Every structure is written in structure tokens, then in C-alpha cells.
Amino acid sequence: MSILLAECVSPSVVKIDQNRYTVTSGTQVGFSSSGARKEVYDLAIEFCEGMSKGMVQVNIKTEEGRLARNPPSAMLVFECE
């Protein structure tokens, strides 16, 4: 009998350009993407505030959770200005 263990990964900010970053949710459960959206916004705001700047959204992609298919998710692309 095989037991699969899922590794919990905390979302983190990743630099994708000179002043552009992305963060993807990774800890949400359920069906609504609202928690995932809040998670990525909170992380992006905290990241930019750490540089004494404000977060400016470039793009956000969300996906609602589907039973037995995928958890809700959000991916935010942002800049710090």
C-alpha cells in the first residue's frame, strides 16, 4: 500500500522582472477563490511595505475550487512603487 504525502508549501514572492513580482496562493481549501485572493494580496502588500513602497496590481488570475479536481487558487503579478 502506498501512502502519498502532500508537501505544504508556503506562498512566496518571486521576482520576474526588474520591478515586477508574482505570488501564487498555496494554502487555501474549499471552493471559493476569495481566500486565495486575500492571501496573495496580503503577501504582496507586506512585501512592498518592507521596501517602504506601495503595491500596484498588474494582473490577477483566480480559479474557483472544484470537488476532487483542484483547490481554489490565485496568482498575482504586481509592482512595488
C-alpha positions in Angstrom: 0.0 0.0 0.0 1.4 3.4 -1.0 0.9 6.5 1.0 1.2 9.8 -0.7 2.2 12.7 1.4 1.5 16.2 0.1 4.1 18.8 0.9 2.8 22.0 2.2 4.4 24.9 0.5 4.0 28.5 1.8 3.5 31.0 -0.9 6.4 33.3 -1.5 7.1 36.3 -3.7 9.1 35.6 -6.8 10.9 38.3 -8.9 10.0 38.0 -12.6 11.4 41.3 -13.9 13.3 44.4 -12.7 10.4 45.7 -10.7 7.8 43.0 -11.3 6.9 40.2 -8.9 4.4 37.3 -8.7 2.9 35.4 -5.8 0.7 32.3 -6.1 -1.6 31.1 -3.3 -0.8 27.7 -1.9 -2.7 27.0 1.3 -6.4 27.5 0.6 -9.1 24.8 0.8 -12.7 24.9 -0.2 -14.3 26.2 -3.4 -14.2 30.0 -3.3 -11.1 31.8 -4.6 -11.8 34.8 -2.2 -9.4 33.4 0.5 -6.7 32.7 -2.1 -7.1 36.2 -3.5 -6.8 37.7 0.0 -3.7 35.6 0.7 -1.8 36.9 -2.4 -2.8 40.5 -1.8 -1.7 40.4 1.8 1.6 38.9 0.9 2.2 41.4 -1.9 1.3 44.4 0.3 3.6 43.1 3.1 6.4 42.6 0.6 6.2 46.1 -0.8 5.8 47.7 2.6 9.0 46.0 3.5 10.7 48.2 0.9 8.6 51.3 2.0 6.7 51.2 -1.2 3.1 50.5 -2.2 1.8 47.5 -4.1 0.4 48.1 -7.6 -1.5 45.2 -9.2 -0.5 44.4 -12.8 -2.7 41.2 -13.2 -4.5 38.6 -11.2 -5.8 35.2 -12.2 -8.1 33.3 -9.9 -9.7 29.9 -10.2 -12.5 28.5 -8.1 -12.0 25.2 -6.4 -13.6 22.1 -7.9 -14.5 19.0 -5.9 -11.9 16.2 -6.3 -10.1 18.3 -9.0 -8.3 21.3 -7.7 -8.3 23.7 -4.7 -9.1 27.4 -5.2 -6.1 29.5 -6.4 -4.9 32.9 -7.2 -1.8 34.2 -8.9 -1.0 37.9 -8.6 1.5 39.9 -10.7 2.4 43.2 -9.1 5.0 46.0 -8.9 6.2 48.0 -5.9 6.1 51.7 -6.4 
